[in-house]
Amino acid sequence: MEFLEDLELYDRAMNNAYDLITKRKTLDDIYYNFERDEIENFPLPFDPIEEDGRTPDIIDVVVEYFTTYEEYEKCAELIKIKKECLKTPIE
């Protein structure tokens, strides 16, 4: 049963990352949902305080996840964001 819980947590982390990377949700949205729904955790494959997930390595992980589930529209959107991020100089 623990494996299924871990898998569910991983699924939520990837979907949450997608929402933040594509800006469908903001950190404010997340915090609001925490308070409203009394959510215990909001899993992510990165620290949202330190970064927004728009780095090539994080985007690659999320793309790989959605490729596994054949959600190619999401993959294409993430790859487009990755290309735009690579064009932007890091300060």
Beta strands, then each sheet from edge to edge (+ up, - down):
end
